[in-house]
Amino acid sequence: MNETQLAIQVTDLTVAYQNQPVLWDIDLDVPPGVLMAIVGPNGAGKTTLIKSILGLIKPAAGRVWIYGKPYIEQRRLVGYVPQRGSVDWDFPTNVMDVVMMGRYGALGWIKRPGKAERQAASEALDKVGMLDFAERQISQLSGGQQQRVFLARALVQDAQIYFMDEPFQGVDATTERTIVALLQELRAQGKTVVVVHHDLQTVNEYFDWVMLLNVRRIASGPVEETFTADNLKTAYGGRVSFLRTDPTCVLPEEVV
């Protein structure tokens, strides 16, 4: 597969903080139309990898291509849902305004959003079950509701590639099911979705592609080929115990 056929291509990516490598010589090829989890222990560099791909962190070396071109030329094709804890939820704005911010990349900062943008935002909110909260201040939302608003904001970008950093963290079971259904719908539309994920038990159920990361790339590829006991033990330093649920699938029972 050549790079113009790849949704994402990362080559020789290295990121260091105070001369301490956080990511080391990462190569990653992601084909279009997959739903991919990035998994690894705390401090593995999962969030750093996403932020480096998005140009939010400057790498020491390496390059990132989106559909065969540098990210800066393709940024309108990319949507991003950061960790909920990284946002100032006390900022005085309502749900509808937050979601319409997702259209600014297409509009530019000078043109104000109009009827079409508000309609798109309403449809996105309806899709995540938050339309009734459109005028609610974001500080009044629960954690799960806040995450749904972030997903709606990403949806109105109508991106080809979505990066999501721990979208299931701290949400209720209903919100998790909503998010999973939305991710699978995006994949069915041919979108590429990359998710930093911490629950190893659900990788087989939720995703079809996986990357195991611990400063270095341990492995990446289809879940059935890549999400193996050996790769997990390498990624987590051998600190993984396993639960065999069927003869062909090995799932981690816990990470300590």
Buried (B, 14 or more C-beta within 10 A) or exposed (E): EEEEEBBBBBBEBBBEEEEEBBBBBBEBBBBBBBBBBBBBBEEBBBBBBBBBBBBEBEBBEBEBBBBBEEBEEBBEBBBBBBBBEEBEBEEEEBBBBBBBBBBBBBBEEEEEBEEEBBEBBBBBBEBBBBBEBBEBBBEEBEBBBBBBBBBBBBBBBBBBBBBBBBBBBBBEEEBBEBBBEBBBEBBEEEBBBBBBBBBBEBBBEBBBBBBBBBBBBBBBBBBEEBBBBEBBBBBBEEEBEBEEEEEEEBBBEEBE
